[in-house]
Amino acid sequence: MLACPWAARARLTEAQHGELLAVIAMAAQTNALKTALQVPVDMAFRKVGGH
């Protein structure tokens, strides 16, 4: 039984849930490194026109 209600509703297996949490954790680590190192956003990913 999954501890997260949304994971159970999405019918994720324990393995899929663990994999999803690992991906989320890696994204959080990447964002923390980017913030700590103050890496500028590449021009290809910047929004044009401020929208």
N, C-alpha and C positions, 0 to 999 in steps of 0.2 A: 504494500500500500504506500502510495506517494504521500509525502507530508504536505506538498503544495496542492491546494484545491484546483488551481488553474492547470497544473500539469496533469492532474487526473482527468479534468474535463477535456483536455487536449489529447487524452489517451496516449500520453508518453509512457514508454517503458522506463524502468529505473535507469537503464543504461543511457537512453536518450536524454533523460532529465539530467543525469550527471554530465553528459557531453555538453548540453546546453549551458549548464552552470560553468563549466570549464571555459567555454567560449566567452561568456559574459565576464568572467574573472580576467581572462587575458585582455579583453578590450579595456577593462578598467585599469589594468596595469599599464597598457600602452598609453592611455589618456593621461595617467599620472606622470609617466616619463615625459610625454610631450609638454605637459604643463611645467614640470620641474626644469626641463632643459630650455623652455621658451622657444620651441621650434616654430618658425613662421609657417602659415598655411601656404601651400603651393598655389601659384596663380591659377592653375587649371581647376582648382576646387573653390576658389573665391566667388562669391556672388557678385554679379554686376548690377549696378543700379540700386543697391541697398535694400532689395526686396527679399 
